């Protein structure tokens, strides 16, 4: 007995936390065989996709495939973003609702705006499979994985994982409790095996559903640009949210170029148009740093300007109909390459590449480097004048290397096939 007390007293708080996590992981993983046995006898599988931000919706093609398949009954559940208060939460709920409605997808909003009551997904929808769109604590407790022990819980990264924050992206309790994590490449599998507590035992390599549409030769994008004349070059500017340089990633050059980009749009008024595509969290952070009035004024000038525009939701058609990107956001470093257009990354210091993982560094090497205003001007003028795309060949190799791992099917089809095989 004394020996047991000795061992207990020797346990550190962190050790206790880890033991609790391992217990929860084992509980979740032990339930999945029973859930599978139950679902194998069901004719119709209810699938809930828990959406927080419409701008990081990566399940479009998978959702469509499920709608077309008699075995599945999918629905989008729009969940609240609670990190920055009620006003932003309501705004994002409504924005996501309009996004899903525009696609004519079946959906449910988690908040009843009239009564203030929250949707009980387990009781009302009774999902057999739950797809999550974010692993972090951004929403209400009832929309986290721990609330769905009787479902098959699945996940696709909300962004193409390129950063060096591997523990955060592979070893939260969330990742280890998943029935299936669908990851992008063999490099991502290797990282998951290194960092996750269950050594990637729940991982399948499928490719990234977020780029399926860019690789679909039959997809015909609509034209979201204000100026339809293709002689006017179309440039996407996509700044990251890490405007505080003390942040872990600290990719963002927004503060450096916030005033300059509208000026450049005006300077090259008859030759370019710029689409401001900020990270969805940037707006809330700017409201705290600048104040709400200045932030709203800044966003408004992008919305109303003659040859500029504000893009806060889906970006597929925007990317496909663009001519180039000026970027410092993480996932777009990989995603935009599949559009196969000219690309530049703005560096806020010389160590930026060290904040990318192995795959991210490969993707970043396909970008032209912008370190200052002169580099920025040169890139824009090269786009206008259609000067030689210096990174074209290395970009082609990147795409071919990725496709070689994908097989003959899309990432979304690979996910659906995996689920159907499990349910046989």
JOBEL-V82033 format. One record per run of one state. SS is the DSSP state (h for helix, s for strand, l for the rest). FROM is the first residue (numbers start at 1). TO is the last residue. If there is no record, write none. Layout:
ss->{SS & SS}
from->{FROM & FROM}
to->{TO & TO}
This chain:
ss->{l & h & l & h & l & s & l & h & l & h & l & s & l & h & l & s & l & s & l & s & l & h & l & s & l & h & l & h & l & s & l & s & l & h & l & h & l & s & l & h & l & s & l & h & l & s & l & h & l & s & l & h & l & h & l & s & l & h & l & s & l & h & l & s & l & h & s & l & h & l & s & l & h & l & h & l & h & l}
from->{1 & 2 & 11 & 13 & 40 & 45 & 52 & 54 & 57 & 60 & 69 & 72 & 79 & 86 & 103 & 107 & 110 & 111 & 112 & 118 & 119 & 121 & 125 & 129 & 133 & 141 & 144 & 145 & 148 & 152 & 157 & 163 & 164 & 166 & 171 & 173 & 178 & 180 & 184 & 186 & 196 & 203 & 206 & 209 & 216 & 233 & 239 & 254 & 268 & 272 & 277 & 282 & 290 & 292 & 305 & 308 & 311 & 316 & 321 & 324 & 328 & 330 & 340 & 342 & 347 & 352 & 356 & 357 & 358 & 365 & 368 & 371 & 373 & 385 & 392 & 407 & 411 & 423}
to->{1 & 10 & 12 & 39 & 44 & 51 & 53 & 56 & 59 & 68 & 71 & 78 & 85 & 102 & 106 & 109 & 110 & 111 & 117 & 118 & 120 & 124 & 128 & 132 & 140 & 143 & 144 & 147 & 151 & 156 & 162 & 163 & 165 & 170 & 172 & 177 & 179 & 183 & 185 & 195 & 202 & 205 & 208 & 215 & 232 & 238 & 253 & 267 & 271 & 276 & 281 & 289 & 291 & 304 & 307 & 310 & 315 & 320 & 323 & 327 & 329 & 339 & 341 & 346 & 351 & 355 & 356 & 357 & 364 & 367 & 370 & 372 & 384 & 391 & 406 & 410 & 422 & 424}
